Amino acid sequence: ADFGFSITLIDMTMVIRLLYLSLLANFFLLRPTTCFISPIYSRTAATTSGSSLPSQRWQITNMSSSQWNESPTSTSEEQTLAKSLSIWPLDTYNVNLLNEVRHKQYTNPNPPLPIYDLVVIGAGAGGLVSSRQAARRGAKSCMISAELAGGDCLNAGCVPSKALLRCAKLVREAKKIVVQDNEYGISVTNSGKTSDDDANQMNVSIDFPKIMERMRKLRAHIAPVDGHARGDSLGTQTFQGRGVFTSPSTIEVVEHGQQLGAESNPILHFRKAVIATGGRPFVPDNISGLKEAPYTTNLSLFNLQQLPKRMVVLGAGVVALEMAQAFASFGSEVTVLQRSRLLSRGDEEAAEAIKQTLEKEGVKFLSGVSVNEVTTIKEATNNDDLPLMSVSLSCAEHTEPISLDCECLLLALGRTANVDSLGLESAGVDFHPSKGILVNDFSQSVSNPDVYAVGDCVSDVFRLTHMSGEMAKVVVQNALFKGQWRLSSLVVPAVMYTDPEYATIGRIHVDENDNVVSPIENNEEVDVYKAELQHNDRAILDSSDKTSFVKILCKKGTGTIVGCTIVSSRAGEMINEVSLAMKHDISLEGVGRNIHSYPTLGEAVMGCGIQFINSRWETMN
């Protein structure tokens, strides 16, 4: 198996070991990894090869570049560049990735077209969808990629994190059956045992480098859908470099190694432009010693080659909790530092259920934390080594300041929009320095009607891959086809892929007594319908989801759904039914009258609908 862990029996032969691992992998492989790869969902709508392309009215310049070399034959320049891109090590899989999404010595299209219908700055989900969908609909489009095509989601977000979560889940499942006399009736015995004491003495061992190698392999496998060659085949040009506005209608591509204003830099003239530059991890500047410390963010986390003995996570949101659970499953001592409660903008009951689960799995939580200082005790001596740091803090659980030593300090405090050095002033585009581009309901700049923005670089929108992709569709329709599609019409689910998963949709914030803390709209009241999965037959048969639930909020006295929270091992799939209902004005009664397959966890969604129906039953006197 390629999941990076093994189960060792005392005196167990290699043949039996391999047979057991094969059985285990097949038995517990509950879902394919790609179920959770949001780039495939959000981008294939704009890149599916089966759809016909309009006849092109211009010639796409063939790309020219040289291939990356893997270690040990890679040059020092290649190694330095790869590290600057946060892609390491330079093994076969990362070389394959880079050859798709960040070509070495790339030759930009020359000359560029006289004028483009749409120029996109950024090559993440929003940039890929907008540039490619525009080309497929007959527009002259191009995309400017400054670093890695695919953005954070492919390279340092959705894709690599879900690969780790899959291995972590398999480790937890494996540990359930290494317990002697477990409820599943599954055991592995050694036919060549020498004593009764040898039977059923097993342990789950972790091969962390193998886990990371699997992640890199799967990421490289997915990468071609985001690669330059794919865009070229769909009719959109790709420029490598940094896009900078030089006027309200022109963009200069600052090629790698060049300065702004260099004579060789391409100048692109556009009718419409899209800013899709994404965001970056927020790093606080008020913690002494932090900037100098070898801290980790999602950009560098997936380059780890050794499992840190101790991990301290600063933050208590999605990235923080997903990775806390994963690394605890792998064997790290994980401590989460939370300033306020978990999932501060979400359902309190959901937050408590997830916290209890993670605590049972060994994750420690400190609340009301104020970090005072980070001290670097030891720097890493080589690429595969780990540093050592000490985090000094005050918290609610301790009357005196305490210090935590760790080999990995993960910052997961949210994101900051990438709006620096884009020449936005020259383009007349208004923006907030940390929140991002200011847009109207059509995703159009409030100050330059020829410029649009999508994704994490936009102020006050959900920072999700599928949100970026959907905004890109809105922009293509509005910018090129005089559409009136509105951001306010989008119904956007969000999922945290812990185990159990946590999925939400709508404007909800309720306390442990199901009282609405934050108003839905205009202080309107709501009714709360809740179905607990401890009574769900599939959950009972799977021995799972004992604290899980579905909670649906409706406008007071009606079946109009305004929000939903789901805590369940299948929450990410279950929330889509509620999303569909909200988008197309299907009432909770309609959801309840929809026949659901038995036995499924999705019946809990129907259960909320049945509660609504039953509350309005006619009864006989």
N, C-alpha and C positions, 0 to 999 in steps of 0.2 A: 504494500500500500504506500501511497505517496503522501500521507497525512502527517508524517513526522513524529509518530510515537509508536511504541511497541509494547507488547505485554510479555513479560518473561516468567516462565515457570522454572522452578528448581528442577534441574536435570531434564528439561523438556527438549526434545530433539528439534533441530532446525526445520524439518519437514512439517512436524505438527504445528510449530510456531507459525510458519507461513500459511498453512491451511486455516489456522484459527484467525489470523489477521484478515485473510480474504473473506471468511465467513462473517467476521465482525463488520468489516467495511460494507459488505452488501446488505447485512441485516439492518444496520443503523443509518444507512445513507437515505435519509428521509426525504431529501429534496436535492435536485441538482443545484450546483453552485450558481449557475447562470440565472436562477430565479430572482436573485437579488442584485443583478448587475444593471443598475439604472441607465448607464449609457446606451445599452442595447435597446431598451425601451424608448428612450427619449430621442435617439438619433436615427434608428432604422426607419422611422417614419419619413425621414428626409434622405435616406441613403439606400433604400431597398433596391437591389439590382434588378428585380423583376419588372419594375415600372419602366415604361418607355420614356425616353428623353426627348425634348423638343429638338428639332433640327438646329444645330448651332450656326450662328451668324458670324462667328469669328473662330480663329484658330487658337487652341490652347497650346501654349509653349511647352514642349516636353521638359520635364525636370532633369536636372543634372546635379549629381552629388556623388560623394565617395562613401564607402561603407565604414562603419565603426569596426574596431578590432577588439577582441576580448583579451583579457589578461591571460598569460603574461606578455603577449605580443603587442598590447596597446602601448601607445606612446605616452610620455608624461603629459603632453598637451591634452590628449584624449582623457586621461585620468582626471586631470584638473578640471576640464570642462564637465565631465560626468558628475563629479562631486558638486560643482557649482549648480548643476541642474537637480541635485538631490537624487541622483540615480546611481546606486552602488550596491554590490560590486559589478565590475564589468565582466560578467559571465555571459554565457551564450544567450540566456533569456533577456537580460538587460540590453545586450547588444541588439538583439532582434527588436526589442521595444524601441530603442533609439533610432534604428534604421527606418522605423515607420513614422515616428512622431517628432524627431528632431535630427534631420539629416546633417551630416558633417560636410562642411565645405559646399553648401547648397548654392546653386546658381539660380537667382530669382528670374522670373519671366522678363525678357528683355527684347524689345521695348515693352513697357506696359501698354495697355489699351489707351486710346486717346481720352476716353471717359468711361467710367463704370456706372452701371445703374445702382450697384450696391457694393460698398467697401466695408468690410468687417474687421475691426481691430480686436483680436482675441481668438483663441482656437480651442476653448473649452466647449461644453455642451451648447451654450448659446451661440457661439461663433460658428461651430460646425453646422448646426441646424439652419441658421439664417443664411449663411453663404451657400450651402448646398441646395436648400430648398429653393432659393432664389434662382440658382442656375437651372435647376430642373424645371422651373416654370418659365424659362426663356430669358432670364435677365443676365446681363454681363456682370458677373460678381467675382470678387476675390476676397481672400482671408489672409490677414497678417498674423503670423504666429511668432511671438517673441521668445518663447521657451519650449514647452512641451505641448504638442497638439494632444487633445483629450483633456487638458486641464487637470485640476486637482482630482476630479472624480476618477479618471482612469489611472493616474499616476500616483496619487497620494491620498485617496479618499475612498469613495464607494467601493471600487473594485478590490484593491489590496486588503482593505479592512474586512470585507466579507469573506475573502479567502482565509484570513486568520480565524474569523469567527466560526467558519465551518470546521476547522481543525479543533478549535476549542470545544465545540459542541460534541464532537466525536470523542474527545478525551473524557468529558463528563459522562457520556453514555457508557464508555468503556469502564469507568470507575464503578459504575453501578453493578456490573456483573463480576468484578473481581472480589466483591464481598462474599464470603462464604455463606451459603444458604440464602442467597438473594431471592427475591420474590419471583424472578423471571424464570427460574428453573434452568438457567444456563450456566454451565461450568465447563472448565477445561481441565481434564485430568491427565496425569503423566503415566502412561502405561508402563514406563520403566522405573517407577518410583521405588525407592529403597525402604521407605517407611511411611506410615500413615501421616506423619507430620509434613511430608513433602507435598501431599495432595492439596490442591486449591490454594497454594501459597503463590500468589501472583502480585505483580506490581506493574503499573502503567508507567513506562519511561518515556521521556520527551526528547525528541531529536529536533531541537529548535532550528538549527541550520536547514534541516530538511523541510520543516514547515515554511520557512522563508523562501526556500528554493521553489516549493510548490506554488507559493503566491506569485513569484516572479514568472514562473512558467505560464500560469493562467493569465496573468496580466499581459504578457507578450502575445498570448493566443488571441486575446480580445483586441489588441492594439490596431490591427490593420483597418478596422472599421473607422478609426479616427485618423488614419495615416494620410500623408500627403498624396500618395498614389490614388487612394480612394477618391479624394476630392477632385483630383485631376480627371479621373474617369467619369465623374459626374458633371464636369463642365465648369468647375470653378478653379480659378488660379490661386496658388498659395505662394505667399511671400514670407520668407523667414527674416525676421528683424523686429525692430520696435517701431510701432506706428505712432506718429506724432502729428497732430493737426498743425498746419502752418497757416491756415486761413479757414473761413467757414465752409469752404468747398474743396480743400486740398489736404492730403495727408502725405507726409514724407516717411518712407520706410528706412529707418536708420539700420543699415545692415550691420551684422555682427562684426565688431572690430572697428567700426567707423564712428564718427562723431556727427551730431546733428548739423546739417548744412553741407556735408561732404558732397562733392560733385557727382560721385558715383551712386549716391542714394536715389532710388526710384521716387518719383513724385506722382502720386495717384490723384486724378481728378474724379470727383464723384457727384452723382445726382442726390443720392442718399447714403448715409453712413450709419453703421451700428457700432456702438461701444460694448464690447463683451469681454472685458479684461479681468473679470472675476474678483476674487479677494485673496487675502493672506491671513495667517493666524495672528491674532492680537497678542502682542507682547507688552506687558505693563512696564512703564518706565519709572515706577516709584518704589521698586523693590531693590534694595542695596545688593549689589553683586550679581544680579540676575543677568544683565546684559553681557557680563564677562564670563558667565558660567556656560558649560557645554550642555545646555538644556536641549530638550527634544520637542518638536512639534509634529503634526501629521506629515509635514514635508520630509522629515528625516527619520521618522519612526520605522518606516518599512525598509530601511537600510540596515537595521540591526542584524548582527551575525551571532551574537551571544545573547542568551536569555538573562536579563538583569535579575540579580537576586532580590533586589528591592526596587520598587517603582513607586514614586510619589506623583499623583495626578492632581494638578491644580486646575480646578473646574469641576462642575457636576452636571454637564449637559450631555448631549448625544455622544460625541466623540469620547469624552471622558469615561462614561459608563460602559460603552461598548468595549473599549480597550482595557478598562479595569477588569471586566469580567474575563476577557480573553487571556490576559497575562496572568491573572490569578489561576485560571484553569491550567495554564502551562507550568505553573509552579512558582511564579514570582510572589513576593510579599508586597501586596498592593495597598496603598493608603490614599484615599480620595479626600482632598481638602475642599470643602464647600463653604462659600461665603454665606449663602442663604440655603434654603432647602433645595433638595433635588428637583429638577424640572420645574423651576420657579414659576413658569408661566402656564403650567399644565395642571392636571388633576392631582390633588393631594393624595387620594387613595391609591392612584396608580404609582405615584412616586414612592409611597411607603411600601407597596407590594414589591416593587423592583428592588428597593433598598434591602428589604428582608431577604430576598433571594440571593443577592450578591453577598450579603453578610454571611449567610449560611455557607457560601462557597469560599469564604476566607477574605473577602474584601473588607478593609477597615475604613470607617468614615469618621472624619472630624468636622464638626459644624462650627459656624460662626468664626471661621478662620481669618486671621490677618497675618500674612507672611511678612516678616520683618527683614530677613536677609537670606541670601543664598551664598554659601561659601564653597569654593572649589577646593576640595582636598587633594585631588589627583586628576590630572588630565589623562585621556586615553593615550597610550604609547604608540599605537598603530591603528590601522583601519578596522581591525577586528576586535580591538580592546574596548573596554568600557571605562568611563571616568568614575569618579567618586565625588559626591557633593553632600553638603549638609544644609538642610532647610530649617531655619529658625522661625518659629511662629507662635502666635497666641491663639487659643481656641476656647470654645465653651466648655469642653470636657476637662480642661486643666486650669487650675488657678494660676499656675506659673508658666512662663514661656517654656516651650519644649523645642527640641531639635530632632529632626529625622534625617538619618543618612540614607542615601540612595545612589544606585548606579544609573538610574534613568529618572529624570524629572520631566514629566510630560505636561506641557502647557496646552490646555484645552479650554480657553477662555472666550471663545467666539472668534469672529473674523472682522477684518477691516477691509473696506473696499479699495481696490487698486485704481486710483485715479491720479496718482502722481506722475509727473513727467509725460503727460499725454498731450500737452499743448491745448488744454481745454479753454484757456483764456483766449487763445488765438481763434478758436472756433466759436467763441461766444456761447459756450455750454456751461450753465450753472451747475455747481456741485457742492456737496458737503465733504470736507477733507477725510472723514472717517466713514460716514454713512454711504456716500456715493453720489451718483448722478441724480439730479432732480428731474423727474419725468411726470407727464400727465397720465391720464387714464388710458391713453393710446400707446404708452411706452415711448413717448416722444419727448425729447428735451423741451423743458418749459421755456427755453430761451433761443433755441435754434431749431426751427421746424424740420430741417433737413437731416437732423441727427437724432437717432434713437439709441436706446440702451437696454440691455437685457442681463439678467443674472445677478451674481453677487456684487457687481459694481454699482447696482442701482439702489437708491435709498428706499428704505421701508418696504421691501418685498421679502418673501420667504427665500432664504438662501439654500435652495435645494436644486439638485441636478434636473429633476423633471420640471421644476418651475422655470429654470433657464431655457429648457427646450421648448416649453409651451409659450413663453414670452417671445422666443424667436419666431414662432409661427405667427403670433400676433403682429410682430414687426413686419415680416415679409408681406402679409396681407395689407397692412395699413400703409406702409411706405411705398410699395410698388403697385398696388391695385386699388388705392383710394378706399381702403376698408375702414370700418369703424369698430373694429374689435376692441373690447375694453378689458383691461386687467382686472377690473372689479367684477367681471363676469366669471373669472376663473375660480374653480373650487379645487383647492389644493390639499391633498392628504400629505402627512409627514409620518415617517416611521423611524423608530430607533430599534436596531436589530440586536438588542440584548436577548437573553433567553430567560423569561418570556419577552416577546417583542412588545413594543409600546407604539400604538398608532393613534393619530389624532386627525381630526378635520373640523373646521369651523372655529369660531371664536368661543373657546370654552375655558373656564377656570372655576372649578368647584372645590369646596373643602371636603373634609372627611365625612360630613353629614349631608353631602350632596346639595349644599346651599351654593348658589352662584355668587362668587366673590367679585368677578369682573363682569360687567354687563355685556350681553351679546350685542345688541344694537339699541341705542336710544333708551337704555335702562329697562328694556322689555323683560317681563318675567318668562320663566320657562318651566316646563314639566320634565322630570328626569325619569327615564325608564332604564332599568338595570337588569341584566341577566348574568348570573354567576355561573362560571364553567365547572364548578365543583359538582353541579347537577347535570352536566352535559355527558351523554353516554360515551362519546368518543374520547373525551378527556379522561373519564373514569377508566376506560379500557387501555388507554395509553399511559396510565398512571402519571398524568401530567396536569398542569394548569389548575392546581388545587386552590390557588389564590387569584385566578384570572377572572376577568369579567368583561362584559360589553355594556357601555353606558351611552345612551342616546338622549340628546336634549332636543325638545320641540318647543316651538312658541306656545305660550300658555293657552290651554284649551283647544289646541289644534294638533294636527298630525304633521305640521311643517317642520322638517328636521333642520336644526340650525347648528348642530355640533355633535361630535361623537368621540369617545375615548375607548380604546380597546387594549387590554392587557392580555396577551395570549401568545402561545407559540406560533400561531399563524396570523397574527394581527395584521401584518403587512398585506396579506391576501384578503382578509376579511373586510378591511376598511374600504376596499374598492367598491363593494356593493353599496355602502353608504354614500360614497362619493358620487356614484352614478345616480342614486336617488336624489341627492341634493342638487346636482347639476340639472336634472330634468324634472324637477318638482314632483317627484314621486313621494307620496306621503308615507308616514310610518305604517299606516294601515296597509298600503300597497306592498311594503316590504314584508309585513307579517303574512299577507295572503300569497306571497310568492313561495312556491313549493321548493324546499331545500332538500338536498340529498341526505339520507340517513345512513350511518352516523357520521356527522361532520361537526367540526368546531363552529362552522358558519351558522349552524342552527341557533347559536346564541344571539346572532343578529336578528333572526326571525323571532326569537323569544321576546325581544323588546317590542317587536311589532304585535305579537300576540297579546302582550300586556296591554297595549293601547286598545286593541280590539275588544279584549275582555272587559276593559273598564267602561265600555259603551254597549255591552250586550243587552239585548232585550231578555227579560226573564219572565217566567210564568208566575202568577200570584199563587 
